[in-house]
Amino acid sequence: MELALSRYLPFPFLLLILTVPYIKITSAVCHVDDEKGLLGFKSGITHDPSGMLSTWKAGTDCCTWAGINCLFNDRVTSISLFGQLDKPNSFLSGTISPSLLKVQNLDGIYLQNLRNISGKFPDLIFGLPKLKFVYIENNKLSGQIPMNIGKLTQLEALSLAGNQFTGTLPSSISELTQLTQLNLGNNHLTGQFPAGIKQLKNLTFLSLERNKLSGTIPDMFKSFTNLRSLILSRNAFSGKIPDSVSSLAPRLLYLELGHNALSGQLPSFLGNFKALDTLDLSWNLFSGVVPKSFVNLTKIFNLDLSHNVLTDPFPEMNVKGIESLDLSYNKFHLKEIPKWVTSSPIIYSLKLAKCGIQMSLDSWKPAETYFYDFIDLSDNEISGSPVDLLNRTDYLVEFKASENKLRFDLEKLRIVTTLKQLDISRNLVYGKVPAAITGLEKLNVSYNHLCGQLPQTKFPASSFVGNDCLCGSPLPPCKL
């Protein structure tokens, strides 16, 4: 289960900051230092296709400029500029001008999803004594994080996620003891887990995901009494899950260690995380059985144990509503889709590839089908037809069920407009290939019993080979 990085941006905290009632006294112009500092920042921007900074004009009240907030005495206290991922033109190109140092009352800098802000770590931050919140995320800052970053002792939140920082994390990070949030995910950081983080006892959110960190995860979590999110996915960590992680129960909401090289058995203390929303241990080397204590994870919504070496039996979970489940590619023999999955009223992603399922889809009656986005039942021994199931989904994005014994008429399958990927290769599917498949991004119907002329398509021949009598481009032409 790959969860997009934006999900973990601490917006609840950010909204709390940005919605504090402001006592604001408007005037015709703003303070001369604030104006010079902000216009200097604007001069460092080389491309602003959406006009994000179009209201930043000399001689006007800068407290009314887009993205600018002011507190007492009409002084600028925060700059908040956000790009929107669904709007390609909502970005800024350029660098962070050191003239921003003139805005001495800044307590918050939020430059998020602007994509093309480049340059080194902005040293001007060291000269802003009131600065508490720094979120410079999803840009193109590069180079090393400065060795003296520990001087920013007043910081309460630091996020440099989604940039291109390299090198190791400075040991002086241990001096940032006021931090409640530290997010350095999605960079190119190397070395071992920074031992100095042990001193940051006020952390509620810690993410080092999507870097190149290696070595073992230190056994240092007993001091983190407030931690709610621990996100270390997509590195090269090895060894076992540290015993001190157990001390994070029951407060922890997100534990994400996927895509590493962790090994050993899953510790039974994971069942003590009764508030856990998300547990991602995928793409590691965990072995043995899943602890029986998992029955205590009654509030879990997202569980990903895929791509490990876990074995039977899998415990009967006591979950009232799972949203996303991935148990694929272990050594499970579930025989059927678990009842606690079938009864979930909110599930949108179900991935049980190569889980030893031997049931018929005709007899599977899930409580909810409308919200399904992703279904992967590949490499099982599933028979019957998925038509009734899939024709009741309106938001399906991906359906994979290759290497099963499914038998149905492909023309009876309703292909919804949201569907992007369909893989039903190596089954017993018959009929013609419908024209609606042209709207897909990926298709594989190879090695079935399909027949007839193919619609005009962008897909390669490998998507269609091994059928009884399909013809037409990209296969050989039909015989007259």
C-alpha positions in Angstrom: 0.0 0.0 0.0 1.5 3.2 -1.1 0.2 6.0 0.5 0.7 9.3 -1.0 3.1 11.8 0.9 0.5 14.6 1.1 -1.6 12.5 3.4 0.8 13.0 6.2 1.2 16.7 6.0 0.1 17.9 9.4 -2.8 20.1 8.2 -4.8 19.9 11.4 -2.0 21.6 13.2 -1.5 24.0 10.3 -5.2 25.0 10.3 -5.0 25.6 14.0 -2.2 28.0 13.4 -3.8 29.8 10.5 -7.3 30.1 12.1 -6.2 31.8 15.3 -8.3 35.0 15.4 -6.2 37.9 14.2 -6.2 41.4 15.7 -5.6 43.4 12.6 -5.3 47.1 12.2 -5.4 48.0 8.5 -3.6 50.9 7.0 -2.8 52.4 3.6 0.7 51.0 3.6 2.6 48.3 5.5 5.7 48.7 7.6 8.7 49.7 5.4 10.8 46.7 6.4 8.0 44.2 5.8 7.3 45.8 2.4 11.0 45.7 1.4 11.3 42.1 2.6 8.3 40.8 0.8 8.9 42.6 -2.4 12.5 41.3 -2.3 11.1 37.8 -2.0 8.8 38.5 -5.0 11.9 39.7 -7.0 13.4 36.3 -6.4 10.5 34.6 -8.2 11.1 34.2 -11.9 7.9 32.6 -12.9 4.4 33.0 -11.5 2.0 31.6 -14.1 -1.1 31.8 -11.9 -0.5 35.3 -10.6 -0.2 34.1 -7.1 1.8 37.2 -6.2 -0.1 39.6 -8.3 -1.6 41.5 -5.3 1.9 42.2 -3.9 2.3 45.8 -5.0 4.4 48.6 -3.5 2.5 51.3 -1.7 -0.5 49.0 -0.8 -1.3 47.4 2.5 0.8 44.2 2.5 -1.5 42.7 5.2 -4.1 42.3 2.4 -1.7 40.6 0.0 -2.4 37.0 -1.0 -0.8 34.6 1.5 0.2 37.3 4.0 -1.1 37.4 7.6 -0.6 40.1 10.1 -0.9 40.3 13.9 -0.6 43.2 16.3 0.6 46.6 15.0 0.1 45.7 11.4 3.3 43.6 11.3 3.6 40.6 9.0 3.7 37.4 11.0 3.4 34.7 8.4 3.7 34.0 4.7 1.6 31.1 3.3 1.8 30.2 -0.3 0.3 27.0 -1.5 0.4 25.3 -4.9 -2.4 22.9 -5.9 -1.4 19.5 -7.2 -4.5 19.4 -9.5 -3.6 22.7 -11.1 -0.4 22.5 -13.2 0.0 26.3 -13.3 -0.2 26.8 -9.5 3.5 26.8 -8.9 6.3 29.3 -8.5 9.8 29.2 -9.9 12.8 31.0 -8.4 14.7 31.2 -5.1 13.9 32.3 -1.6 15.4 35.8 -1.4 17.5 36.6 1.7 15.6 39.9 1.8 12.9 38.0 3.7 15.1 38.5 6.7 13.7 42.1 6.9 10.4 40.6 8.0 11.5 40.3 11.6 8.1 39.4 13.1 7.7 36.2 11.0 6.6 33.3 13.2 5.5 31.1 10.3 6.8 30.3 6.7 4.6 28.0 4.7 5.8 27.5 1.1 4.1 24.2 0.1 3.6 22.4 -3.2 5.2 25.3 -5.2 7.3 22.7 -7.0 10.0 24.9 -8.5 11.5 26.9 -5.6 15.2 26.0 -5.8 18.4 26.8 -4.1 20.1 25.8 -0.8 18.6 25.8 2.7 17.5 29.4 3.3 20.0 30.7 5.9 17.8 33.7 6.5 15.8 31.5 8.8 18.6 31.8 11.4 18.0 35.6 11.6 14.3 35.4 12.4 14.1 35.2 16.2 10.3 34.7 16.4 10.1 32.0 13.8 8.3 28.8 15.1 6.8 27.1 12.1 8.7 26.2 8.9 7.0 24.2 6.2 9.0 24.4 3.0 7.5 21.3 1.3 7.5 19.8 -2.2 9.9 22.2 -3.8 13.4 21.8 -5.2 15.7 22.9 -2.4 19.0 21.0 -2.5 22.4 20.6 -0.9 22.9 19.7 2.7 20.9 20.6 5.8 23.2 23.0 7.6 25.3 21.6 10.5 24.2 24.4 12.8 20.5 23.8 12.4 20.4 23.1 16.1 20.5 26.9 16.7 16.9 27.1 15.7 15.9 26.2 19.2 12.6 28.2 19.1 11.2 26.0 16.3 8.1 24.0 17.1 7.5 22.5 13.6 10.1 21.8 10.8 9.1 20.3 7.5 11.4 20.1 4.5 9.6 17.2 3.0 9.6 16.7 -0.8 12.8 18.5 -1.7 16.3 17.3 -2.8 18.4 17.5 0.3 21.4 15.2 0.4 23.9 14.1 3.0 23.4 13.1 6.6 21.2 14.8 9.1 23.3 17.0 11.4 23.8 15.8 15.0 22.7 19.3 16.2 19.1 18.3 15.4 19.1 17.1 19.0 19.0 20.7 20.2 15.6 21.4 18.6 13.8 20.2 21.7 10.7 22.4 21.2 9.8 20.5 18.0 6.4 18.8 17.9 6.6 18.0 14.2 9.6 16.9 12.2 9.1 15.9 8.6 12.2 15.3 6.4 10.5 12.8 4.1 11.0 12.4 0.4 14.6 13.7 0.1 17.9 12.0 -0.6 19.3 11.9 2.9 21.8 9.1 3.7 23.5 7.6 6.7 21.9 6.0 9.7 18.9 6.9 11.8 19.8 10.2 13.4 20.5 9.3 17.1 19.9 12.9 18.1 16.2 12.6 17.5 16.1 10.8 20.8 16.2 14.2 22.5 13.1 15.5 20.7 10.7 14.3 23.4 7.8 16.6 22.4 7.4 15.1 18.9 3.9 14.2 17.9 4.8 13.6 14.2 8.0 12.1 12.8 8.6 11.3 9.2 11.9 10.3 7.5 10.2 8.3 4.7 11.5 8.1 1.1 15.1 8.7 1.8 18.3 6.5 1.6 18.7 5.9 5.3 20.2 2.5 6.4 21.2 0.5 9.5 18.9 -0.5 12.3 16.2 1.6 13.8 17.5 2.6 17.3 15.7 1.3 20.4 15.0 4.8 21.7 11.2 5.4 21.7 10.4 5.2 25.4 10.9 9.0 25.7 8.3 9.8 23.0 5.2 10.1 25.2 3.2 12.2 22.7 4.1 10.6 19.3 1.1 10.0 17.1 2.8 9.3 13.7 6.0 7.3 13.1 6.7 7.1 9.3 10.0 5.5 8.2 8.9 3.8 4.9 11.0 3.5 1.8 14.5 3.5 3.2 17.0 0.7 3.7 16.5 0.0 7.4 17.3 -3.5 8.6 17.0 -5.5 11.8 13.9 -5.9 13.8 11.2 -3.5 15.1 12.7 -2.1 18.3 11.1 -3.2 21.5 10.7 0.4 22.7 8.2 1.0 19.9 5.8 -0.8 22.3 5.8 2.2 24.6 4.1 4.3 21.9 0.8 2.3 22.5 -2.0 3.2 22.8 -1.5 6.7 21.5 0.1 6.0 18.1 -2.2 6.5 15.1 0.2 5.8 12.2 3.1 3.3 12.1 4.6 3.0 8.7 7.7 0.9 8.1 7.1 -0.4 4.6 9.6 -0.9 1.9 12.7 -1.5 4.0 14.7 -4.6 4.8 13.3 -5.3 8.3 13.1 -8.9 9.5 12.2 -11.2 12.3 8.7 -12.0 13.6 6.0 -9.4 14.0 6.1 -8.4 17.8 2.9 -9.3 19.7 2.9 -5.8 21.3 1.6 -4.4 18.0 -1.8 -5.6 19.2 -1.6 -3.1 22.0 -2.0 -0.2 19.5 -5.7 0.1 20.0 -5.9 3.6 18.5 -4.0 2.6 15.4 -5.4 3.9 12.1 -2.7 2.7 9.7 -0.1 -0.1 10.0 2.2 -0.5 7.0 4.9 -3.3 7.2 4.9 -4.1 3.5 7.9 -5.1 1.4 10.1 -6.3 4.2 11.4 -9.7 5.3 9.1 -10.4 8.2 8.4 -14.1 8.8 6.4 -16.3 11.1 2.7 -15.9 12.0 0.7 -12.8 12.5 0.3 -12.4 16.3 -3.1 -13.3 17.7 -3.0 -10.0 19.5 -4.0 -8.3 16.1 -7.6 -9.1 17.1 -7.3 -6.0 19.4 -6.7 -3.7 16.5 -10.4 -2.8 16.4 -9.9 0.7 15.0 -7.5 0.0 12.2 -8.5 1.3 8.8 -5.4 0.6 6.7 -3.5 -2.6 7.1 -0.7 -3.5 4.7 1.4 -6.7 5.4 2.1 -7.5 1.7 5.3 -8.8 0.3 6.7 -10.5 3.3 7.2 -14.2 4.3 4.3 -14.4 6.8 2.5 -17.7 7.2 -0.8 -19.2 8.4 -2.9 -18.9 10.4 -4.1 -15.3 9.9 -6.1 -14.2 13.0 -9.8 -13.4 12.7 -9.8 -9.6 13.1 -12.4 -7.8 15.1 -12.6 -4.7 12.8 -15.9 -2.9 12.4 -14.8 -1.3 9.1 -11.6 -1.7 7.2 -10.8 0.8 4.5 -7.7 -0.7 2.9 -6.3 -4.2 3.2 -3.3 -5.7 1.5 -2.0 -9.2 2.5 -0.7 -10.1 -1.0 2.4 -12.2 -1.7 3.1 -13.9 1.6 2.5 -17.6 2.4 -1.1 -17.4 3.5 -3.8 -19.9 2.6 -6.9 -18.0 3.4 -9.2 -20.2 1.3 -11.8 -17.4 1.3 -12.0 -13.6 1.6 -12.2 -13.0 5.4 -15.7 -12.3 6.9 -14.5 -9.2 8.6 -13.5 -7.8 5.2 -16.8 -8.9 3.5 -18.8 -7.1 6.2 -16.9 -3.8 6.0 -19.2 -0.9 5.0 -16.3 1.5 4.0 -13.7 -0.6 2.2 -12.2 1.0 -0.9 -9.1 -1.1 -1.5 -8.8 -4.9 -1.3 -5.6 -6.7 -2.3 -5.3 -10.4 -1.6 -3.0 -11.6 -4.5 -1.6 -15.0 -4.0 -3.3 -15.6 -0.7 -4.6 -19.1 -1.3 -8.2 -18.1 -2.0 -10.3 -20.9 -3.5 -13.8 -19.5 -3.5 -16.3 -18.6 -6.2 -17.0 -14.9 -6.7 -20.6 -15.8 -7.4 -21.1 -16.6 -3.8 -19.2 -13.6 -2.4 -21.7 -11.0 -1.2 -19.8 -8.0 0.3 -21.7 -5.5 2.4 -20.5 -2.7 0.2 -19.3 -2.5 -3.4 -20.1 1.1 -4.4 -16.9 2.7 -3.0 -14.4 0.1 -4.2 -11.4 1.7 -6.0 -8.9 -1.1 -6.1 -9.3 -4.8 -6.1 -6.4 -7.3 -6.7 -7.2 -11.0 -6.4 -4.4 -12.2 -8.7 -2.7 -15.6 -8.4 -5.4 -17.4 -6.6 -7.9 -20.2 -7.5 -11.0 -18.0 -7.7 -13.8 -19.2 -10.0 -17.1 -17.7 -11.1 -17.8 -14.3 -12.5 -16.9 -10.8 -11.2 -19.6 -9.1 -13.4 -22.3 -8.7 -10.7 -19.6 -7.4 -8.3 -18.0 -4.9 -10.6 -21.2 -3.7 -12.2 -22.2 -2.4 -8.8 -19.0 -0.2 -8.5 -19.1 3.4 -9.6 -15.5 4.5 -8.7 -13.4 1.4 -9.6 -9.9 2.4 -10.7 -8.1 -0.9 -10.8 -9.2 -4.5 -11.1 -6.6 -7.3 -11.2 -7.5 -11.0 -11.1 -5.0 -12.7 -13.4 -4.1 -16.4 -13.0 -7.5 -17.6 -11.6 -10.4 -19.6 -13.0 -12.8 -16.8 -13.7 -15.4 -17.6 -16.4 -17.6 -14.8 -17.8 -18.6 -12.9 -21.0 -16.3 -9.8 -21.2 -19.0 -7.8 -23.1 -21.2 -8.0 -20.0 -18.7 -6.2 -17.8 -19.6 -2.5 -17.3 -16.4 -0.5 -17.7 -16.9 2.6 -15.6 -15.2 5.9 -16.7 -12.9 5.9 -13.6 -11.4 2.5 -14.5 -7.7 2.8 -15.5 -6.3 -0.7 -15.1 -7.9 -4.1 -16.0 -5.9 -7.3 -15.8 -7.9 -10.5 -16.2 -5.2 -12.5 -18.1 -4.9 -16.2 -17.8 -8.5 -17.0 -16.9 -11.4 -18.5 -18.8 -13.0 -15.3 -20.1 -14.9 -15.4 -23.4 -16.8 -13.2 -25.8 -15.6 -10.1 -27.6 -13.4 -7.2 -26.5 -15.7 -4.2 -26.0 -14.9 -0.8 -27.4 -15.0 0.7 -23.9 -11.6 -0.7 -23.1 -10.0 2.1 -25.2 -10.5 4.5 -22.2 -8.1 2.4 -20.0 -4.5 3.2 -19.3 -3.4 -0.5 -18.8 -5.1 -3.6 -20.1 -4.2 -7.3 -20.1 -6.8 -9.9 -21.4 -4.2 -12.3 -22.7 -4.5 -16.1 -22.5 -8.3 -16.4 -22.3 -11.0 -17.5 -24.8 -11.8 -14.2 -26.4 -12.7 -14.0 -30.1 -13.6 -11.4 -32.8 -12.2 -8.2 -34.1 -10.4 -5.9 -31.7 -11.5 -2.2 -31.4 -8.9 0.4 -32.3 -6.6 0.5 -29.4 -3.3 1.8 -28.2 -2.4 -1.4 -26.3 0.4 -3.7 -27.5 -0.1 -7.2 -28.8 1.0 -8.7 -25.5 -2.3 -7.4 -24.0 -4.3 -9.8 -26.3 -2.1 -12.8 -27.2 -3.1 -16.3 -26.4 -6.8 -16.1 -27.1 -8.9 -18.3 -29.3 -9.6 -16.0 -32.3 -8.9 -12.4 -31.7 -7.8 -10.4 -34.8 -7.1 -6.9 -35.9 -4.4 -4.5 -35.0 -2.1 -5.0 -33.0 -2.7 -8.7 -33.8 -2.8 -10.0 -37.4 -5.7 -8.8 -39.5 -9.0 -10.5 -39.5 -9.7 -13.0 -42.3 -12.6 -12.0 -44.6 
